[in-house]
């Protein structure tokens, strides 16, 4: 790879990493091309990005983005997103079906995180799920009131 191309990759990655809240680093050794495409499709569905990057270039880009504390070894694929939960969810969900993808480490809100922390974030409910839970909580009193009024109506009808 030419130096100019390397500089372009570093610049693009450092800008992307600087704007994200979650970067997950996984080992992808043994995955086929079609499996990698499935991972990319799953990431696109969650507004996340996936890219295989050389460790030296990734180290420079991460350092420029203000992320330090994770040592990169062997083969790595990077999954990142603007929502802190999306990248860990993509990695964890894909790793369930493909044991060849192994979550190594990452960055959550620009802080280094190990695989256990990333797994914990992956188990959190997403924004839509949380909004649904909130709406159900707000609607519960009205629903109960409706059931109560209907029961009262049925009782009055039975008495009459």
C-alpha positions as CSV (number, residue, x, y, z in Angstrom):
1,X,0.0,0.0,0.0
2,X,1.3,3.4,-0.9
3,X,2.1,6.0,1.8
4,X,-0.5,8.3,0.4
5,X,-3.1,5.6,0.6
6,X,-2.1,4.7,4.1
7,X,-2.4,8.3,5.2
8,X,-5.8,8.5,3.6
9,X,-7.0,5.4,5.4
10,X,-5.6,6.7,8.8
11,X,-7.3,10.0,8.3
12,X,-10.6,8.5,7.4
13,X,-10.5,6.0,10.3
14,X,-9.4,8.6,12.8
15,X,-12.3,10.9,11.8
16,X,-14.7,8.0,12.1
17,X,-13.4,6.8,15.4
18,X,-13.4,10.4,16.8
19,X,-17.1,10.7,16.0
20,X,-18.2,7.3,17.4
21,X,-19.1,6.3,20.9
22,X,-18.4,2.5,20.5
23,X,-15.6,0.6,18.8
24,X,-15.5,-3.1,19.1
25,X,-12.4,-5.1,18.1
26,X,-12.9,-8.7,17.1
27,X,-10.8,-11.6,15.9
28,X,-12.3,-12.8,12.6
29,X,-9.8,-15.6,11.7
30,X,-11.5,-18.4,9.8
31,X,-14.6,-16.4,8.7
32,X,-15.5,-16.8,5.0
33,X,-16.2,-13.9,2.7
34,X,-19.9,-14.7,2.8
35,X,-19.9,-14.7,6.6
36,X,-18.1,-11.3,6.6
37,X,-20.8,-10.0,4.2
38,X,-23.5,-11.2,6.6
39,X,-21.6,-9.3,9.4
40,X,-21.5,-6.2,7.2
41,X,-25.3,-6.5,6.5
42,X,-26.1,-6.9,10.2
43,X,-24.0,-3.8,10.9
44,X,-25.7,-1.7,8.3
45,X,-29.0,-2.6,9.7
46,X,-27.9,-1.2,13.1
47,X,-26.2,1.9,11.6
48,X,-22.7,0.5,12.4
49,X,-19.6,0.2,10.2
50,X,-17.3,-2.7,9.8
51,X,-13.7,-2.7,8.4
52,X,-10.6,-4.9,8.5
53,X,-7.6,-2.7,9.1
54,X,-3.9,-3.4,9.6
55,X,-2.9,-3.1,13.2
56,X,-0.3,-0.4,12.7
57,X,-2.8,1.8,10.8
58,X,-5.5,1.2,13.3
59,X,-3.2,2.0,16.2
60,X,-2.3,5.4,14.6
61,X,-6.0,6.1,13.8
62,X,-7.1,5.2,17.3
63,X,-4.4,7.3,18.9
64,X,-5.4,10.3,16.8
65,X,-9.0,9.8,17.9
66,X,-7.9,9.9,21.5
67,X,-8.4,6.2,22.2
68,X,-5.6,4.4,23.9
69,X,-5.2,1.4,26.2
70,X,-5.9,-1.6,23.9
71,X,-3.1,-3.6,22.4
72,X,-3.8,-4.9,18.9
73,X,-2.5,-8.3,17.9
74,X,-3.2,-10.9,15.2
75,X,-6.1,-10.4,12.8
76,X,-8.7,-7.7,13.8
77,X,-11.9,-6.5,12.4
78,X,-13.3,-3.2,13.7
79,X,-17.1,-2.6,14.3
80,X,-18.1,1.0,15.3
81,X,-21.2,3.0,15.7
82,X,-22.5,6.3,17.0
83,X,-24.9,4.6,19.4
84,X,-22.9,3.0,22.2
85,X,-25.1,-0.1,22.2
86,X,-25.2,-0.9,18.5
87,X,-21.7,-2.0,17.8
88,X,-21.5,-4.4,20.8
89,X,-25.0,-5.8,19.9
90,X,-23.8,-6.5,16.3
91,X,-20.6,-8.2,17.4
92,X,-22.3,-10.2,20.2
93,X,-25.3,-11.3,18.0
94,X,-23.0,-12.4,15.2
95,X,-20.6,-14.2,17.5
96,X,-23.5,-16.3,18.9
97,X,-24.1,-17.8,15.4
98,X,-20.4,-17.8,14.3
99,X,-17.9,-18.9,17.0
100,X,-15.1,-17.9,14.7
101,X,-15.8,-14.2,15.5
102,X,-14.3,-13.5,18.9
103,X,-14.8,-10.2,20.7
104,X,-11.4,-9.1,22.0
105,X,-11.7,-5.6,23.3
106,X,-12.9,-2.2,22.3
107,X,-13.7,1.4,23.4
108,X,-16.9,2.6,24.9
109,X,-17.3,6.3,25.2
110,X,-13.6,6.7,24.3
111,X,-12.5,4.5,27.3
112,X,-10.8,1.1,26.8
113,X,-13.2,-1.8,27.5
114,X,-12.6,-5.6,27.7
115,X,-14.8,-8.3,26.2
116,X,-16.9,-8.6,29.4
117,X,-17.8,-4.9,29.4
118,X,-18.7,-5.1,25.7
119,X,-20.8,-8.2,26.3
120,X,-22.6,-6.4,29.1
121,X,-23.4,-3.4,26.8
122,X,-24.7,-5.9,24.2
123,X,-27.2,-7.2,26.6
124,X,-28.7,-3.8,27.4
125,X,-32.0,-3.0,25.6
126,X,-31.8,-0.7,22.6
127,X,-33.4,2.8,22.3
128,X,-36.6,1.5,20.7
129,X,-37.0,-1.2,23.4
130,X,-36.5,1.3,26.1
131,X,-39.1,3.7,24.6
132,X,-41.6,0.8,24.3
133,X,-41.0,-0.1,28.0
134,X,-41.5,3.6,28.9
135,X,-44.7,3.8,26.9
136,X,-46.0,0.6,28.5
137,X,-45.3,2.0,32.0
138,X,-47.1,5.3,31.2
139,X,-50.1,3.5,29.7
140,X,-50.5,1.0,32.6
141,X,-52.6,3.2,34.8
142,X,-54.9,4.1,31.9
143,X,-55.2,0.5,30.9
144,X,-56.0,-0.5,34.5
145,X,-58.6,2.3,34.7
146,X,-60.2,1.0,31.5
147,X,-60.4,-2.6,32.9
148,X,-61.8,-1.3,36.1
149,X,-64.5,0.8,34.4
150,X,-65.4,-2.1,32.2
151,X,-65.7,-4.4,35.2
152,X,-67.9,-1.8,37.0
153,X,-70.1,-1.6,33.9
154,X,-70.5,-5.3,33.7
155,X,-71.4,-5.5,37.4
156,X,-74.0,-2.7,37.0
157,X,-75.5,-4.5,34.0
158,X,-75.7,-7.8,36.0
159,X,-77.4,-6.1,38.9
160,X,-80.0,-4.5,36.6
